Amino acid sequence: MIDRAGLAEFLRRRRESLQPEDVGLPRGQRRRTSGLRREEVATLCHISADYYSRLERERGPHPSEQMIASIAQGLHLSLDERDHLFRLAGHNAPTRGTPSEHISPGMLRIFDRLTDTPAEIVTELGETLRQTSLGVALTGDMMRYTGPSRSIGYRYFTDPAVRALYHPDDHELHARVFASGLRRVVTLRGPKSYAAHLQGLLLESSEEFRTVWNQHEIGIGYDHSKRFVHPEVGDLELQCQRLLDPDQSHLLLVYTAVPGSESYEKLQLLSVIGNQTLLTPNG
């Protein structure tokens, strides 16, 4: 049963404890609110300001589990706080120890500060949970996919257009890396896991995947650099730094170029192109 008073109080306290810079928002001028405004929280949670305001006023419909998960992420809650929020809303808390899409507050704080470089947060199956604007400019919107296609490894073997993102000389390596990574997750999560489901789909649909999978390789990786092919700026060689959140099995991937290099100049150009695209009315 929902605890409306407890839910409203908890949401209000968490909102008031956050500052705009804690969640990647500009502070602006003439701020009188202690903490975030309700409208700002609603934007972070991808819900209407009216809906969120009613929850803080102990009114409105019973929020769904999906809605509570979105609010927990928007408020940058820890796992303990997220679980508490679920219980206040009358839902069972998500099971711990299984893959989750809830990004930890620490990971989000780091990500929110990466405003001038391509970066993304991905799950252990390569599903993009967050992208910076320059990350979208580099590879396109990776968060738009649904179903199995959310996994970059799945898309690599089933969508020929995905390969256009990478330098042709690296295609074989990418195939080995994705197959090796999926094998690791299948072994970790078990034969009834979603990873095993993806494995089955790929074995049925991709001859290339079957060939690479049957090599039984494990631990194949990159040498900290990746070569991309962008339709407007051409080839870029970027260094990839990885930060692991072991509790959530999430990776923060940050792409940078060596200062003064050709790729560095192209990345600067891409930031301009990306901003122009975002400002285009139909973009």
Secondary structure, DSSP 8 states (H G I E B T S, - for coil): ---HHHHHHHHHHHHHH--GGGGT----SS--SSS--HHHHHHHHTS-HHHHHHHHTT-SS---HHHHHHHHHHTT--HHHHHHHHHHTT-----TTS------HHHHHHHHT--SS-EEEE-TT-BEEEE-HHHHHHH--GGG--GGGGBHHHHHHH-GGGGGGB-GGGHHHHHHHHHHHHHHHHHHH-TTSHHHHHHHHHHHH-HHHHHHHTT---S----SEEEEEETTTEEEEEEEEEEEETTTTEEEEEEE--TTSHHHHHHHHHHHHHHHHHHSTT-
